[in-house]
């Protein structure tokens, strides 16, 4: 396999827009696209409870154009998409818990917001390549593992419903307006640069914060539920490779293809952080959708990509990052 860095050389000179670009996934794409020589615009509304943090790409601040805005602002979006070659449309409400508590807000951002971007591209950037971050939550109640892209949609949250709605918008605009799009159904992302003020985002990163503070990592029930955890560098490499590919439309699962029991994840974090405060209160009920492991045969074949970072290496790198920069993520925005 040709080194990913070499395969991304075609990004040089490309005009790239990253919505939600100050979050963990977005900022990692920003950093890699800048390093490859792209002209990058970052769009983020910097909402306090979400993941936006300018520290995430501070080394590239002089090389990027920062736009403070919201994908629901049609007039602004119509201006910012013009002349772009690639758009990573990552802006989202990302808490499935909050989606059920405030379904209208989730619909506004995760469905209507993406429709606003697609319509603006249809009118003002018809040749753009769009990358959409969907989620494993479109599958909901899991019927079999590993989960391939043909698995039924059994959404158990408004978040999953609206992510699926977003996917259908992208598919419609490709079929009817020839907009090029790739959809990535992301498993459980983790790694440096994620917002860690609260526990509504990735549980692995939240456990790292608790461990670094010397707090107990509580695993409800037996802790045997399997999850597919993908490190942010592997995740963003796949998205970037999709962006420079010749693919006009496709949908990919994006994970590692390997499951890890919840209790084993917690144990690995405790070991990496140097604590032993892991407990399993078996009298507590853990809300469960079923084990989830991505089938990644399709993305391996079509993008010639595979995950390179093991769970042990990924946890170690994430712990190291937050040991140095933690206060930028749970004390600041």
FENJODA-V106419 format. One record per residue. PSI is psi in degrees with one decimal (999 if undefined). Layout:
# FENJODA-V106419
{{PSI} {PSI}}
This chain:
# FENJODA-V106419
{{126.3} {139.5} {137.2} {-39.1} {-40.7} {-36.5} {-18.7} {5.4} {-25.0} {-7.8} {-18.9} {125.6} {-9.1} {144.7} {113.4} {134.2} {131.7} {106.7} {145.7} {29.8} {-6.3} {2.3} {-174.8} {-55.1} {-46.3} {-45.4} {-30.0} {-38.8} {-42.9} {-48.2} {-43.8} {-37.1} {-41.6} {-43.9} {-28.5} {-2.7} {14.0} {157.8} {107.6} {131.4} {131.0} {127.1} {124.9} {139.8} {-6.1} {37.2} {134.8} {-37.3} {-5.9} {-164.2} {-0.8} {127.7} {113.1} {-20.6} {-24.0} {-30.7} {34.2} {-31.3} {-20.9} {15.1} {-37.8} {-13.1} {-0.6} {155.6} {121.9} {125.7} {120.7} {107.5} {176.4} {138.1} {-9.3} {-7.9} {97.1} {-44.6} {-42.7} {-43.2} {-38.9} {-30.8} {-42.5} {-23.6} {-16.7} {138.3} {9.2} {142.5} {-35.9} {136.4} {120.3} {103.8} {88.2} {-9.6} {132.9} {159.3} {120.1} {6.5} {114.4} {-27.3} {-50.6} {-29.5} {-35.6} {-26.2} {-32.7} {73.2} {-28.4} {-37.3} {-42.5} {-43.1} {-41.8} {-44.7} {-52.6} {-12.3} {-65.3} {-39.8} {-41.2} {-31.5} {-37.0} {-43.8} {-45.3} {-42.0} {-38.8} {-38.7} {-40.4} {-40.6} {-35.5} {-9.0} {59.6} {-16.7} {6.5} {154.1} {123.7} {135.2} {123.2} {129.3} {101.4} {-159.5} {155.1} {-17.9} {-11.6} {-25.2} {-33.5} {-122.3} {113.9} {131.4} {-25.7} {157.6} {149.3} {154.2} {117.8} {176.9} {-9.1} {1.8} {142.3} {155.8} {109.6} {56.7} {134.3} {7.6} {155.5} {-34.3} {-48.5} {-41.4} {-46.0} {-31.0} {-41.3} {-39.9} {-44.9} {-43.3} {-43.5} {-33.9} {-46.7} {-41.4} {-41.8} {-45.5} {-25.5} {-48.2} {-37.1} {-22.2} {6.5} {28.7} {129.7} {129.1} {144.2} {131.7} {130.5} {120.5} {98.9} {137.2} {-113.3} {96.8} {149.4} {167.6} {-174.4} {153.8} {16.9} {141.3} {133.9} {35.8} {-24.2} {175.5} {13.8} {-4.6} {-139.2} {128.2} {-33.0} {-47.2} {-38.2} {-40.1} {-34.5} {-41.8} {-48.2} {-42.7} {-41.5} {-22.0} {4.8} {23.6} {160.5} {143.7} {106.2} {121.9} {116.9} {146.4} {-147.2} {-18.9} {24.8} {-6.3} {132.6} {136.9} {154.1} {105.7} {124.4} {130.1} {142.7} {-32.3} {-40.7} {-43.8} {-49.4} {-30.2} {-43.1} {-44.6} {-42.2} {-39.8} {-37.0} {-39.5} {-33.9} {1.0} {171.7} {3.7} {129.4} {-32.8} {135.7} {165.1} {128.2} {137.7} {141.3} {96.8} {-159.5} {-17.5} {7.8} {134.6} {151.7} {128.1} {144.9} {-43.8} {-31.8} {-35.7} {-46.4} {-39.0} {-40.8} {-40.0} {-44.2} {-42.5} {-43.0} {-33.9} {-7.1} {32.1} {166.5} {24.0} {64.8} {131.5} {154.8} {91.2} {94.5} {-9.9} {0.3} {147.4} {131.4} {120.1} {125.4} {137.7} {-4.6} {160.7} {148.2} {120.8} {128.0} {137.0} {114.5} {22.0} {-39.7} {-46.9} {-34.1} {-42.7} {-47.9} {-32.0} {-1.3} {49.9} {148.7} {152.5} {141.2} {-19.2} {118.0} {161.4} {-37.4} {-43.3} {-42.3} {-43.6} {-43.5} {-42.6} {-36.7} {-43.4} {-44.8} {-42.6} {-46.5} {-22.9} {-37.6} {-37.8} {11.4} {-41.1} {-21.2} {-11.0} {-24.1} {1.9} {-21.0} {169.8} {999}}
